[in-house]
């Protein structure tokens, strides 16, 4: 009896891993709302909730919950801090972040999807002197996304944003571009380039070469996605001597009813 039960549990687990989907791969069940850090034109579906966690160097952890309130409209809140993992005092962020997005245009054969939104959540350590995150929050943004059939799927993304973190005297608009390429039914490679035009003058933390980020995403189960991130491959941060930051990303999306 025990052996039969073990076989049944083993089969169920393998069935889940084989057929359940998260937000990555050619058979993805859900849309990306961001690649690594840059927003996309994805939205949480109405009646669903998504929870995500970003783990970064220096013990930084940023968690977010998003809810699909209406069709093509989602709302989210987030919070985090530095030294959460490790030793010593935890340095929580001053305020929670707010994320609101509305899809104005759905993707068609001729047009990309278009989302207008606002996101006040930055990442990395918070600089109290400059009143900004190490990676600035997007602020107000417009994002477009278009998918193409190309040995699976190839998705192209574009972004224009205006961050409200301006005490460093760099108040420019910013641009970003990115791609997602599916590698299998469950695995995707994501890449983004943040021009960081709003982080290259005044008291900025960037040196002007922009942020090149890379990520790998794997759908592990129903609504569950695991990711590995490499940030700042161009070594743009003034305060860092290492070429790239390694991080972990976890996401879980579930129907509310």
C-alpha positions in Angstrom: 0.0 0.0 0.0 2.8 2.4 0.9 4.7 1.7 -2.3 1.6 2.3 -4.3 1.1 5.6 -2.5 4.7 6.6 -3.2 4.3 5.9 -6.9 1.1 7.9 -7.0 2.8 10.9 -5.3 5.8 10.6 -7.6 3.5 10.6 -10.7 1.6 13.6 -9.5 4.8 15.6 -8.9 6.1 14.7 -12.3 2.8 15.6 -13.9 2.9 19.0 -12.2 6.5 19.7 -13.3 5.7 18.6 -16.9 2.4 20.4 -17.5 2.0 23.2 -15.0 3.2 26.6 -16.2 4.4 29.9 -14.7 5.3 33.0 -16.7 8.3 31.7 -18.7 8.8 29.5 -21.7 6.9 29.0 -24.9 3.9 27.5 -23.0 3.8 30.4 -20.5 0.5 30.8 -18.8 1.0 34.3 -17.5 2.6 37.6 -18.7 5.8 39.2 -17.6 5.2 42.6 -15.9 9.0 43.2 -15.9 12.0 41.6 -17.4 14.7 42.1 -14.7 14.0 45.6 -13.5 12.3 47.4 -16.5 8.5 47.2 -16.7 6.8 45.6 -19.8 3.3 45.8 -21.2 2.2 42.8 -19.2 -0.7 43.0 -16.7 -2.0 40.6 -14.0 -5.2 39.1 -15.3 -8.5 40.1 -13.6 -9.2 37.9 -10.6 -5.5 36.8 -10.2 -2.9 37.8 -7.7 0.9 37.7 -8.1 3.6 37.6 -5.4 7.2 38.2 -6.3 10.5 38.4 -4.4 13.8 39.8 -5.6 16.9 38.8 -3.6 20.0 40.9 -4.4 23.5 41.5 -3.0 24.0 43.2 0.4 21.1 41.3 1.8 18.6 43.3 -0.2 15.1 41.7 -0.5 12.2 43.4 -2.3 8.7 41.8 -2.2 5.7 42.7 -4.2 2.0 41.7 -4.5 -0.1 42.6 -7.5 -3.8 42.1 -8.1 -5.7 42.1 -11.3 -8.6 44.4 -10.3 -10.3 44.9 -13.6 -9.7 43.7 -17.2 -6.3 45.2 -18.3 -5.9 47.0 -14.9 -3.7 45.9 -12.0 -2.6 47.4 -8.7 0.2 46.4 -6.5 2.2 47.3 -3.3 5.8 46.4 -2.5 8.3 46.8 0.3 11.9 45.8 1.0 15.2 46.8 2.5 18.9 46.0 2.8 20.7 43.6 5.1 17.5 41.6 5.5 19.6 38.5 4.7 22.8 38.4 6.7 23.8 39.9 10.0 23.4 43.2 11.8 20.7 45.8 11.6 18.0 45.6 9.0 17.6 48.8 7.0 14.0 48.9 5.8 13.0 51.3 3.0 11.4 54.6 4.1 8.1 53.9 2.3 6.3 51.0 0.6 6.2 51.2 -3.2 3.0 51.5 -5.3 2.5 49.9 -8.7 -0.5 50.8 -10.9 -0.8 49.8 -14.6 -3.5 50.0 -17.2 -3.2 48.4 -20.7 -4.5 50.9 -23.2 -3.9 48.8 -26.3 -4.0 45.0 -26.5 -1.4 43.4 -28.8 -2.6 42.6 -32.4 -0.8 41.5 -35.6 -0.2 45.2 -36.5 0.3 46.8 -33.1 2.2 46.1 -29.9 0.5 46.1 -26.5 0.8 49.4 -24.7 0.6 49.9 -20.9 0.6 53.2 -19.0 1.6 53.0 -15.4 3.3 54.2 -12.3 5.8 52.4 -10.1 7.5 54.0 -7.1 9.6 50.9 -6.1 13.3 51.1 -6.7 15.8 48.4 -5.8 19.1 48.1 -4.0 20.2 50.1 -1.0 18.4 53.3 -0.3 20.6 56.5 -0.1 19.1 58.8 2.5 21.3 61.7 1.5 20.2 61.6 -2.2 16.7 60.3 -1.3 16.9 57.6 -3.9 17.4 53.9 -4.5 20.6 52.5 -5.9 18.4 51.4 -8.9 15.9 54.2 -9.4 12.2 53.5 -9.4 10.5 53.7 -12.9 8.0 56.4 -11.7 5.6 57.2 -14.5 6.1 55.0 -17.5 4.8 53.8 -20.9 5.8 50.3 -22.0 5.2 48.5 -25.3 5.6 44.8 -26.0 5.4 42.7 -29.2 5.7 38.9 -29.6 7.0 37.1 -32.7 7.1 33.4 -33.7 10.8 32.6 -33.9 11.9 29.1 -32.9 9.4 29.4 -30.0 8.7 33.1 -29.2 10.8 36.3 -29.4 9.4 39.2 -27.5 10.6 42.8 -27.9 10.0 45.5 -25.3 10.4 49.2 -25.1 10.1 51.7 -22.2 10.0 55.5 -21.6 9.8 56.6 -17.9 10.2 59.5 -15.6 11.3 58.8 -12.1 10.4 61.0 -9.1 13.8 60.4 -7.5 15.4 63.6 -8.6 17.3 64.9 -5.5 20.6 63.8 -7.3 20.0 66.7 -9.7 19.4 64.4 -12.7 15.8 64.9 -13.7 15.8 63.5 -17.3 13.4 61.2 -19.0 14.7 57.7 -19.3 14.6 55.0 -22.0 14.9 51.2 -21.9 14.7 48.3 -24.3 14.6 44.5 -23.8 13.9 41.1 -25.2 12.7 37.7 -24.1 13.6 34.6 -26.0 12.0 31.3 -25.1 14.5 28.4 -24.9 12.0 25.6 -24.3 8.4 25.2 -23.2 9.4 26.2 -19.7 12.6 28.2 -19.9 13.2 31.8 -21.2 16.2 34.1 -21.4 15.5 37.8 -20.7 17.8 40.7 -21.4 17.3 44.5 -20.9 19.3 47.7 -21.4 18.4 50.6 -19.2 19.9 53.7 -20.8 20.0 55.3 -17.4 19.7 58.8 -18.9 18.3 59.9 -15.5 21.4 58.6 -13.7 24.4 59.9 -15.4 24.9 63.6 -14.3 24.9 65.6 -11.1 25.2 63.5 -8.1 24.2 60.3 -9.9 25.3 56.8 -8.9 25.8 55.8 -12.5 28.8 56.5 -14.7 26.9 56.9 -18.0 27.2 53.5 -19.7 23.7 52.4 -18.7 22.6 49.1 -17.0 22.8 45.9 -19.0 20.9 43.1 -17.2 20.4 39.4 -18.0 18.0 36.9 -16.5 17.0 33.2 -16.8 13.4 32.2 -16.0 12.1 28.7 -15.4 8.5 27.7 -14.9 8.6 25.2 -12.0 4.9 24.6 -11.3 1.4 26.0 -11.6 2.0 29.7 -11.4 5.5 29.3 -10.0 8.5 30.8 -11.7 12.1 30.8 -10.5 14.7 33.2 -12.0 18.4 34.0 -11.8 19.6 37.6 -12.5 22.8 39.2 -13.5 22.7 43.0 -13.1 25.0 45.7 -14.3 27.1 43.7 -16.7 28.7 47.0 -18.0 29.8 47.9 -14.4 28.0 51.2 -14.5 27.7 51.7 -10.7 30.3 54.1 -9.3 30.2 52.4 -5.9 30.9 48.9 -7.2 34.1 47.3 -8.2 32.5 44.0 -9.4 31.3 43.5 -12.9 27.9 42.1 -12.2 25.4 41.6 -9.3 23.9 38.1 -8.9 20.4 37.8 -7.7 17.4 35.4 -7.4 13.8 36.0 -8.5 10.8 34.0 -7.4 7.2 34.6 -8.6 3.9 32.9 -7.8 0.6 33.7 -9.5 -2.8 32.3 -8.3 -6.5 32.8 -9.0 -8.3 34.6 -6.2 -11.6 32.7 -6.8 
